[in-house]
Amino acid sequence: MRTNKSFLYYVVALVAGILIGLGPAMLVAEPVVLGELSITESSAAIGMSNKNISDQQLYSYSFLLHNDRDRPVHIDSIEPVFGADISSRIIAENTSLAINRTISPDSSITVEGQIVFDSTGLTKEDIVGFEPFIDHVVVRSIEIVDHP
């Protein structure tokens, strides 16, 4: 009976060692490569926001957001992050755009927005000196990733 207990302990210890050794490998999933979203084209224009208010300018922008991923991606919202020079002059509090659209693989959507900013005391050269107006773009998306 003593040898059977020793054998049983040996088997339990061996199985436990194998599980401990392989446990982390079984828990680690392969990284999921999602590809990228990219802005492929953009344009912008500046003009008066109101003919009666000369110290406010309207900055309109448009860009193509391209899905380089191999699966659709649902875009919830997009928020341009404006440069320091212009952001302190933006009159609207919320610059986030609700998109609520799905971009198919290897497809694009056009995103358009505008802000009004205070141009009091600025020359055209001062305003042009603020470029680039948009520093980067925050994209909030909803994705479903298959479990490996």
C-alpha positions as CSV (number, residue, x, y, z in Angstrom):
1,M,0.0,0.0,0.0
2,R,2.9,2.3,0.7
3,T,4.2,2.1,-2.9
4,N,0.8,2.9,-4.2
5,K,0.6,6.0,-2.1
6,S,4.1,7.1,-3.2
7,F,3.1,6.4,-6.8
8,L,-0.1,8.4,-6.4
9,Y,1.8,11.3,-4.9
10,Y,4.3,11.1,-7.8
11,V,1.5,11.2,-10.4
12,V,-0.3,14.1,-8.6
13,A,3.0,16.1,-8.4
14,L,3.8,15.4,-12.0
15,V,0.3,16.5,-13.2
16,A,0.4,19.6,-11.0
17,G,3.9,20.5,-12.3
18,I,2.7,20.1,-15.9
19,L,-0.4,22.2,-15.2
20,I,1.7,24.9,-13.5
21,G,4.2,24.9,-16.3
22,L,1.6,25.0,-19.1
23,G,-0.9,27.2,-17.2
24,P,0.4,30.5,-18.3
25,A,0.8,29.3,-21.9
26,M,-2.8,28.2,-21.9
27,L,-4.0,31.6,-20.5
28,V,-2.1,33.7,-22.9
29,A,-4.0,34.4,-26.1
30,E,-2.4,35.5,-29.3
31,P,-2.5,39.2,-29.9
32,V,-5.3,40.3,-32.2
33,V,-4.0,42.5,-35.0
34,L,-6.8,44.9,-35.9
35,G,-5.2,47.0,-38.6
36,E,-5.7,50.7,-38.6
37,L,-8.1,53.5,-39.1
38,S,-6.5,56.4,-41.0
39,I,-7.3,59.8,-42.3
40,T,-6.5,59.7,-46.0
41,E,-7.7,63.1,-47.2
42,S,-8.6,66.3,-45.5
43,S,-9.7,69.9,-46.3
44,A,-10.6,73.0,-44.3
45,A,-11.9,76.5,-44.8
46,I,-12.1,79.6,-42.6
47,G,-14.7,82.3,-43.0
48,M,-17.0,84.6,-41.0
49,S,-19.5,82.8,-39.0
50,N,-22.0,85.6,-39.0
51,K,-22.0,88.8,-41.2
52,N,-23.1,90.8,-38.2
53,I,-20.3,89.6,-35.9
54,S,-16.8,90.3,-37.3
55,D,-14.8,88.9,-34.4
56,Q,-16.0,85.3,-34.8
57,Q,-14.7,83.0,-37.5
58,L,-16.1,79.7,-38.6
59,Y,-13.6,76.8,-39.2
60,S,-15.1,74.1,-41.3
61,Y,-13.2,70.8,-41.8
62,S,-13.8,67.6,-43.7
63,F,-11.8,64.3,-43.8
64,L,-12.0,60.8,-45.0
65,L,-11.7,58.1,-42.3
66,H,-10.5,54.9,-43.9
67,N,-10.8,51.4,-42.4
68,D,-7.7,49.3,-43.2
69,R,-8.9,46.5,-41.0
70,D,-10.2,43.1,-42.3
71,R,-13.5,43.5,-40.5
72,P,-16.1,46.3,-40.2
73,V,-15.7,48.8,-37.4
74,H,-18.6,50.8,-35.9
75,I,-17.6,54.4,-35.2
76,D,-19.5,55.8,-32.2
77,S,-18.0,59.3,-32.2
78,I,-15.1,61.4,-33.3
79,E,-13.5,64.3,-31.5
80,P,-10.9,66.5,-33.1
81,V,-8.3,67.7,-30.6
82,F,-7.4,71.2,-31.6
83,G,-4.0,72.9,-31.2
84,A,-3.3,75.0,-28.1
85,D,-3.5,78.3,-30.0
86,I,-7.0,77.8,-31.4
87,S,-8.5,75.6,-28.6
88,S,-8.5,78.4,-26.1
89,R,-10.6,80.5,-28.5
90,I,-13.2,77.9,-29.4
91,I,-16.7,79.2,-28.4
92,A,-18.6,75.9,-28.4
93,E,-17.9,73.6,-25.4
94,N,-18.3,70.3,-27.1
95,T,-16.3,69.5,-30.3
96,S,-17.3,65.8,-30.4
97,L,-19.2,64.6,-33.4
98,A,-21.7,61.7,-33.1
99,I,-21.1,59.4,-36.1
100,N,-22.9,56.2,-35.3
101,R,-21.9,54.5,-38.6
102,T,-20.1,51.3,-39.6
103,I,-17.2,51.4,-42.0
104,S,-16.8,48.2,-44.0
105,P,-13.3,46.8,-44.6
106,D,-11.2,48.8,-47.0
107,S,-13.9,51.6,-47.1
108,S,-14.1,55.2,-46.0
109,I,-16.6,57.6,-44.6
110,T,-16.5,61.4,-44.8
111,V,-16.5,63.2,-41.5
112,E,-17.5,66.9,-41.6
113,G,-17.6,69.4,-38.7
114,Q,-17.2,73.0,-37.8
115,I,-16.3,75.2,-34.9
116,V,-16.7,78.9,-34.2
117,F,-13.8,80.7,-32.6
118,D,-13.1,84.1,-31.2
119,S,-10.9,86.1,-33.5
120,T,-10.8,89.3,-31.6
121,G,-7.6,91.2,-32.2
122,L,-6.2,88.6,-34.7
123,T,-5.0,89.3,-38.2
124,K,-5.3,86.9,-41.0
125,E,-1.6,86.1,-40.5
126,D,-2.2,85.3,-36.8
127,I,-5.0,82.9,-37.7
128,V,-2.9,81.2,-40.4
129,G,-0.1,80.9,-37.8
130,F,-2.4,78.7,-35.7
131,E,-2.1,75.8,-38.3
132,P,-2.5,72.9,-37.9
133,F,-5.8,73.6,-36.3
134,I,-6.4,70.0,-35.6
135,D,-3.6,68.3,-33.7
136,H,-5.1,64.7,-33.8
137,V,-8.5,63.0,-33.8
138,V,-9.9,60.7,-31.1
139,V,-12.0,58.0,-32.6
140,R,-14.4,56.0,-30.3
141,S,-15.3,52.8,-31.8
142,I,-17.2,49.6,-30.9
143,E,-15.6,46.4,-32.0
144,I,-16.4,42.7,-31.5
145,V,-13.2,40.6,-31.4
146,D,-13.5,36.8,-31.8
147,H,-12.0,34.8,-29.0
148,P,-9.2,32.6,-30.3
